[in-house]
Amino acid sequence: VADKIGTKFVDQGPKTLSSLERKIGAGRSPEAITDAVRGGFGVKTPEEGDRIVEALSKHLEVADEGWAKLDTGYFDRKVMVRFKDGQVGEVQIWPPGMLEAKNTGGHDLYDAFKAEQPDTPKQVELRNKMVALYNGVEDKLGPEWKSLFRDG
């Protein structure tokens, strides 16, 4: 798919056992964890994301969740795929700069954010840092990206 679209597949590897145990400990059933097997694609335009989903659907059962933006400013497109053995995996599609921001501090901020009690000054500070980081990425994107979430 990456070669056909002209992008690169990023293998994020499986979730760690401790991450899976944390999700199960929080009340999620193992069957409900859809990102244990994961990877993704960086794309230049939203249209490239459409082409990736179309190509994946020719080989796998696909559930496209579409582009979604969190209140932290992070956004991507998530696609669940079901492999022939029944295992579900997650494919993320990132706009330019988003994966780099996530991997160079964004994910650490997110982990720290989740570890804090809700609405504490520390959690608000961490959220504000994520907003600044990810809005900085979005601000560099062209209008085809901004139209996904903003008016005008």
C-alpha positions as CSV (number, residue, x, y, z in Angstrom):
1,V,0.0,0.0,0.0
2,A,2.8,2.4,0.9
3,D,4.5,1.9,-2.4
4,K,1.3,2.3,-4.4
5,I,0.5,5.6,-2.6
6,G,4.0,6.9,-2.5
7,T,4.4,7.1,1.2
8,K,6.0,5.1,4.0
9,F,4.5,2.6,6.4
10,V,5.6,3.1,10.0
11,D,5.5,-0.1,12.1
12,Q,4.8,1.1,15.7
13,G,5.2,-2.4,17.0
14,P,2.7,-4.1,19.3
15,K,1.5,-2.4,22.5
16,T,3.6,-3.3,25.5
17,L,2.3,-5.8,28.0
18,S,2.1,-3.2,30.7
19,S,0.0,-0.9,28.4
20,L,-2.3,-3.8,27.7
21,E,-2.6,-4.7,31.4
22,R,-3.3,-1.1,32.2
23,K,-6.2,-1.0,29.7
24,I,-7.6,-4.3,31.0
25,G,-7.2,-3.0,34.6
26,A,-9.2,0.0,33.6
27,G,-12.1,-2.3,32.7
28,R,-11.6,-2.9,29.0
29,S,-12.0,-6.5,27.8
30,P,-9.1,-7.9,25.7
31,E,-11.5,-8.1,22.7
32,A,-12.2,-4.4,23.0
33,I,-8.5,-3.4,22.7
34,T,-8.1,-2.6,19.0
35,D,-4.6,-1.0,19.0
36,A,-2.5,-3.9,20.3
37,V,-1.3,-4.4,16.7
38,R,-0.7,-1.0,15.1
39,G,1.1,0.9,12.4
40,G,0.5,3.9,10.3
41,F,1.2,6.1,7.3
42,G,2.3,9.7,7.0
43,V,0.5,11.5,4.2
44,K,0.9,14.8,2.4
45,T,-2.8,15.4,1.8
46,P,-6.1,14.1,3.2
47,E,-6.7,12.6,-0.3
48,E,-3.7,10.4,0.2
49,G,-5.4,9.1,3.3
50,D,-8.5,8.3,1.3
51,R,-6.3,6.3,-1.2
52,I,-4.7,4.4,1.7
53,V,-8.1,3.4,3.1
54,E,-9.3,2.3,-0.4
55,A,-6.2,0.2,-1.0
56,L,-6.4,-1.4,2.5
57,S,-10.1,-2.3,1.8
58,K,-9.1,-4.3,-1.2
59,H,-7.1,-6.7,1.1
60,L,-8.7,-6.5,4.5
61,E,-12.0,-5.8,6.2
62,V,-11.8,-2.1,7.1
63,A,-13.7,0.1,9.6
64,D,-12.7,3.7,8.9
65,E,-13.2,6.1,11.8
66,G,-12.2,9.1,9.7
67,W,-10.2,12.1,10.7
68,A,-10.7,13.1,14.4
69,K,-9.2,15.8,16.5
70,L,-8.8,15.6,20.2
71,D,-9.2,18.6,22.5
72,T,-5.4,18.5,22.9
73,G,-5.1,19.4,19.2
74,Y,-3.7,16.0,18.2
75,F,-5.4,14.6,15.1
76,D,-5.2,11.7,12.9
77,R,-7.3,9.2,11.0
78,K,-7.9,5.8,12.5
79,V,-8.7,2.7,10.5
80,M,-9.4,-0.6,12.1
81,V,-8.5,-3.6,10.0
82,R,-9.4,-7.2,10.5
83,F,-6.8,-9.7,9.5
84,K,-7.7,-13.1,8.0
85,D,-7.1,-14.8,11.4
86,G,-9.7,-12.4,13.0
87,Q,-7.2,-10.2,14.8
88,V,-8.0,-6.5,14.7
89,G,-5.3,-4.0,14.2
90,E,-5.2,-0.2,14.1
91,V,-3.8,1.8,11.2
92,Q,-3.2,5.5,11.9
93,I,-2.8,8.1,9.2
94,W,-0.9,11.2,10.1
95,P,-0.7,14.6,8.5
96,P,2.7,16.1,7.9
97,G,4.5,16.8,11.2
98,M,2.0,15.1,13.5
99,L,3.9,11.8,14.1
100,E,7.1,13.7,14.7
101,A,5.4,15.9,17.3
102,K,3.9,12.9,18.9
103,N,7.2,11.0,19.0
104,T,9.3,14.0,20.2
105,G,7.4,14.9,23.4
106,G,3.7,14.7,22.6
107,H,3.2,11.1,23.7
108,D,5.2,11.7,26.9
109,L,2.9,14.7,27.6
110,Y,-0.1,12.5,27.0
111,D,1.1,9.8,29.4
112,A,1.8,12.3,32.1
113,F,-1.6,13.9,31.4
114,K,-3.4,10.6,31.8
115,A,-1.5,9.9,35.1
116,E,-2.8,13.1,36.7
117,Q,-6.1,13.5,38.5
118,P,-8.7,15.2,36.3
119,D,-8.8,19.0,36.2
120,T,-5.8,19.5,38.5
121,P,-3.5,22.5,37.7
122,K,-0.8,20.0,36.6
123,Q,-3.2,18.2,34.2
124,V,-4.4,21.6,32.8
125,E,-0.7,22.6,32.3
126,L,0.0,19.3,30.4
127,R,-3.0,19.7,28.3
128,N,-2.0,23.3,27.4
129,K,1.4,22.1,26.4
130,M,-0.1,19.4,24.1
131,V,-2.4,22.1,22.6
132,A,0.5,24.3,21.8
133,L,2.5,21.5,20.3
134,Y,-0.2,20.1,18.1
135,N,-1.7,23.4,17.1
136,G,1.8,24.4,16.0
137,V,1.8,21.4,13.7
138,E,-1.7,22.2,12.3
139,D,-0.7,25.9,11.8
140,K,1.9,24.8,9.3
141,L,-0.6,22.7,7.2
142,G,-2.3,23.9,4.1
143,P,-6.0,24.8,3.8
144,E,-7.0,21.2,2.7
145,W,-6.1,20.2,6.3
146,K,-7.5,23.1,8.1
147,S,-10.9,22.7,6.4
148,L,-11.2,19.3,8.1
149,F,-11.8,20.9,11.5
150,R,-12.1,24.7,11.1
151,D,-14.5,26.9,9.4
152,G,-12.9,29.0,6.7
